Amino acid sequence: MHPRLKEVPIRVMCDVSNPLCGKNGASVVYGPQKGASSEMVALLDQNLQRLAERIRIDLETDVLDIPGGGAAGGVGAALVAFCNAELQPGIDVILDLFCFVEKIQDVDLIITGEGKTDFQTAFGKAVSEVAKRAKPYQKTIVCLSGALGEHIESLYQVGVDCFFSIFPGPITEEQAMSNAYSYLVDAAENILRLFIKGRESKDG
């Protein structure tokens, strides 16, 4: 490593909080979506554990359970080990820069979203972190996504009130990509209509 790197503080914004290995690690959680079979996932996880052990012995740095160590397939852990980097949740940095909590004080409805919402969303992704910050202020939080996957119910606990896919029905990937904007606009309009109608009914 170039000696000047030792003088440079490196801050890494991670988009997930997964550790390097284990049931919530990079291989197990993200391997299948990249095309890895169950056998490949097991091998990948085993090899990352071996790497973590060598790093612990040779560099005297424990990267096995660092939150964000599994980001980008283990790049988070590597940057800690070899560049003495500091890992930070990327969404926290962005929300702080945006002064998110101050901005939502006079807001009635928060719409957030992502390409696909599933159990991985709870690992520090934008939807879950927006909800966590807004929940103490009792804001209504709606998640709009291209697709809804399995086990999203855990996100109710962090503050998301409801989930909607923007697509009107079964469509091809080409249709989805070509018409994403109009689908998003239509879904958002319907949510706003429902929200406004609910407010009118509540106000008498």
C-alpha angles and dihedrals in degrees: 000000000000108000092228089066088070088066094051120087108220120202117189121200108211122199093206136035098218118136121234098259144012133052092325095036131118097266099045098043102035104021096081093052088054091053102266117148121224089261091051091048091054091049093046092050092048092051093048089052089053090050091050090050092052090048090051093050100039102034100024090232123128110213099157100101103022111136105245093020089117094052114126092007095306101322089124092060092044093054091051092049100043104025102030088237127175115230120217132176103258094214091056091055092049095045091049092050089049092048087232099177093050092047095054098052093096095034122110100187131031119196116193132162152152141206095274128004117207141126090305090066090075091064096087099292121151098262095055095043094048088051093048092053095045098042097080088059093053095238122165107248123195125185119210115191140169089235138005116221136184129310099013090141090089087069091067086071093058093051111275107136100194144354131221134180112222093220119097094215144320109337138161122263089248091055091047094052095042096049102031094117096052092044090052093049093049093048092047091049092053092049091050091048090052092046093049092046090051091051092049092051091048092050091053 
